Amino acid sequence: MTDSMNDPPDTVAVEQIIAAPPEAIFALLTDPARHRDIDGSGTVRDVKGDSARLELGRVFGMSMRLGIPYSMVSTVVEYEENRLLAWQTRGPGCIGKRVGGRIWRYVLEPVEGGTLVRETWDITHESAITKPLVRRGRNDARKNMAATLRRIEGIVAASS
């Protein structure tokens, strides 16, 4: 597991080689019903509404809990089969115009021994209202993303 403590202030990236093919990891990432299983933060609960496989432009909702329950709505903004998946997360409805905008990105690269998985937390497009508060969570994001990659590794290893 590696991460960069020198990331720009609005991004954090963590990467790990996982002993599985990119297709297995991508299948897990594109199934929003499995996001609770891979979430290293413990905040993701359940899919709200459509749980269809993620693809470019797909919108999906999530029930969340961080002390109190809340919801987020995400849109897949980057997609390349078995290589790249990114979604942008906002609050639901009118709230979404003022809250959110961070992007969760997964880049998969086949390497000797499996797949290099790089997860990035990108708040470049976070709303101006929430960005200063969210930026303070970068160390927690780094820790939670490392846990997410370990969870992904455990799931794909158990299914192979």
C-alpha positions as CSV (number, residue, x, y, z in Angstrom):
1,M,0.0,0.0,0.0
2,T,1.4,3.4,-0.9
3,D,0.1,6.9,-0.7
4,S,1.4,10.3,-1.3
5,M,1.6,12.7,1.6
6,N,2.6,15.3,-1.0
7,D,-0.8,15.3,-2.9
8,P,-2.2,18.7,-3.9
9,P,-4.5,20.1,-1.2
10,D,-7.6,19.1,-3.0
11,T,-6.7,15.5,-3.8
12,V,-5.6,12.4,-1.9
13,A,-4.5,9.2,-3.6
14,V,-3.8,5.7,-2.2
15,E,-2.8,2.7,-4.2
16,Q,-2.3,-1.0,-3.7
17,I,-1.5,-4.0,-5.8
18,I,-4.3,-6.5,-5.5
19,A,-3.7,-10.1,-6.7
20,A,-6.7,-10.2,-9.0
21,P,-7.5,-9.3,-12.6
22,P,-8.8,-5.8,-13.3
23,E,-12.1,-7.4,-14.5
24,A,-12.9,-8.8,-11.1
25,I,-12.1,-5.6,-9.3
26,F,-14.1,-3.5,-11.9
27,A,-17.1,-5.8,-11.5
28,L,-17.1,-5.1,-7.8
29,L,-16.7,-1.3,-8.2
30,T,-19.5,-1.0,-10.8
31,D,-22.0,-2.8,-8.5
32,P,-23.4,0.0,-6.3
33,A,-25.1,-2.7,-4.1
34,R,-21.6,-3.8,-3.1
35,H,-20.3,-0.3,-2.1
36,R,-21.3,-0.9,1.5
37,D,-19.1,-4.0,1.5
38,I,-16.0,-2.1,0.2
39,D,-16.4,1.2,2.1
40,G,-13.5,1.6,4.5
41,S,-15.1,4.6,6.2
42,G,-18.2,2.7,7.5
43,T,-20.5,5.5,6.3
44,V,-22.1,3.8,3.2
45,R,-25.3,2.0,4.0
46,D,-27.5,1.0,1.1
47,V,-28.3,1.9,-2.5
48,K,-31.3,4.1,-2.8
49,G,-33.3,3.4,-6.0
50,D,-31.7,2.0,-9.1
51,S,-28.8,-0.4,-8.4
52,A,-28.0,-1.1,-12.0
53,R,-24.3,-1.6,-13.0
54,L,-22.5,1.6,-13.2
55,E,-21.6,3.1,-16.5
56,L,-20.9,6.6,-17.8
57,G,-23.7,9.0,-16.9
58,R,-25.4,6.6,-14.5
59,V,-26.9,8.3,-11.5
60,F,-27.2,6.3,-8.2
61,G,-28.2,7.2,-4.7
62,M,-26.8,6.0,-1.4
63,S,-28.1,6.0,2.2
64,M,-25.2,7.1,4.4
65,R,-24.6,7.5,8.1
66,L,-22.0,9.6,9.9
67,G,-23.5,10.0,13.3
68,I,-26.9,10.8,11.7
69,P,-28.4,9.3,8.5
70,Y,-28.2,11.3,5.3
71,S,-28.3,10.6,1.5
72,M,-26.0,11.3,-1.4
73,V,-26.6,11.2,-5.1
74,S,-23.7,10.3,-7.4
75,T,-23.2,10.5,-11.2
76,V,-20.6,8.4,-13.0
77,V,-18.4,11.1,-14.7
78,E,-15.4,8.9,-16.0
79,Y,-15.6,5.4,-17.3
80,E,-13.3,3.1,-19.2
81,E,-14.2,-0.6,-19.0
82,N,-12.0,-2.5,-16.6
83,R,-9.6,0.6,-16.2
84,L,-11.3,3.7,-14.9
85,L,-14.4,4.5,-12.8
86,A,-15.2,7.8,-11.2
87,W,-18.3,9.3,-9.7
88,Q,-19.1,12.8,-8.4
89,T,-21.2,12.9,-5.2
90,R,-23.6,15.6,-4.2
91,G,-26.4,16.1,-1.7
92,P,-29.9,15.2,-3.0
93,G,-32.2,17.7,-4.7
94,C,-31.7,21.4,-4.2
95,I,-29.1,20.7,-1.5
96,G,-26.9,19.2,-4.2
97,K,-26.3,22.6,-5.8
98,R,-24.7,23.8,-2.5
99,V,-23.3,20.6,-0.9
100,G,-20.8,18.2,-2.4
101,G,-19.0,17.8,-5.7
102,R,-16.2,15.5,-4.6
103,I,-15.1,12.8,-7.0
104,W,-14.1,9.3,-6.1
105,R,-11.9,7.8,-8.8
106,Y,-10.6,4.3,-9.2
107,V,-7.8,3.6,-11.8
108,L,-6.9,-0.1,-12.5
109,E,-3.7,-1.0,-14.1
110,P,-2.7,-4.6,-14.8
111,V,0.8,-5.3,-13.3
112,E,2.8,-8.4,-12.6
113,G,1.0,-10.1,-9.7
114,G,-2.4,-8.6,-10.3
115,T,-3.8,-5.1,-10.6
116,L,-2.5,-1.8,-9.3
117,V,-5.6,-0.1,-7.9
118,R,-5.4,3.7,-7.3
119,E,-8.2,5.4,-5.5
120,T,-8.3,9.2,-5.5
121,W,-10.4,11.5,-3.4
122,D,-10.7,14.7,-5.4
123,I,-12.4,17.8,-4.0
124,T,-11.4,20.2,-6.8
125,H,-15.1,20.6,-7.7
126,E,-16.4,20.5,-4.2
127,S,-18.8,23.4,-3.5
128,A,-17.3,26.5,-2.0
129,I,-19.5,26.2,1.0
130,T,-18.3,22.8,2.0
131,K,-14.8,22.7,0.6
132,P,-12.9,24.2,3.6
133,L,-14.7,21.8,6.0
134,V,-14.2,18.8,3.7
135,R,-10.5,19.6,3.1
136,R,-9.9,19.1,6.8
137,G,-10.9,15.5,6.4
138,R,-8.1,14.6,4.0
139,N,-6.2,12.5,6.6
140,D,-9.3,10.6,7.4
141,A,-10.0,10.1,3.7
142,R,-6.5,8.7,3.2
143,K,-7.0,6.2,6.1
144,N,-10.5,5.2,4.9
145,M,-9.3,4.7,1.3
146,A,-6.5,2.4,2.5
147,A,-9.2,0.4,4.3
148,T,-11.3,0.4,1.2
149,L,-8.5,-1.1,-0.9
150,R,-7.9,-3.8,1.8
151,R,-11.6,-4.6,1.7
152,I,-11.6,-4.9,-2.1
153,E,-8.6,-7.2,-1.9
154,G,-10.4,-9.4,0.7
155,I,-13.6,-9.6,-1.4
156,V,-11.9,-10.5,-4.7
157,A,-9.5,-12.9,-3.0
158,A,-12.4,-14.7,-1.4
159,S,-14.2,-15.1,-4.7
160,S,-11.3,-16.4,-6.7
